[in-house]
Amino acid sequence: MKVAVTAERPDWDAPVDPRFGRAMSFLIVDTEARTLEAIDNSSGRDAAQGAGIQAATTISRSGAKALLTGHCGPKAFSALSAAGITIYTGVTGTVAEAIDRLNRGDLATASTSDVDGHWA
């Protein structure tokens, strides 16, 4: 399964970025093959507004079926949910640790956004 993880840099040992729309990068992880593809999010980080919607579009186009992140705002949450992407918020640690927790079933899916819009 393809999983998107917000990350502070594009590698397995990177900390999970607590921000979704303004994350440093998105890592698309194939959980079965343990491969990683990095997507730079400089355009979202620098956007005056709409970073969450733009990020949700990027994740949807990547083919990811789930998102692991620290926090997700209401507009992004709605767009991701509409695309059928399962959202996990409150995720911490490194990218590798987050994927391991997902594979063990230790993460709970989010039922709603956990921050107001325009959270930085």
Number of C-alpha atoms within 10 A of each C-alpha: 13 20 24 29 31 31 30 20 19 20 16 19 14 16 21 30 25 22 21 33 30 24 26 22 26 31 29 24 23 16 15 9 9 12 12 18 13 17 18 15 21 12 14 22 20 10 13 9 13 16 23 28 21 19 24 24 15 16 24 21 10 17 14 22 17 24 27 30 26 21 23 29 20 17 18 22 24 16 18 24 17 11 16 13 20 18 23 20 22 16 25 15 13 19 28 18 17 21 23 14 13 18 12 9 9 11 17 12 14 15 12 14 17 15 12 12 16 15 13 12
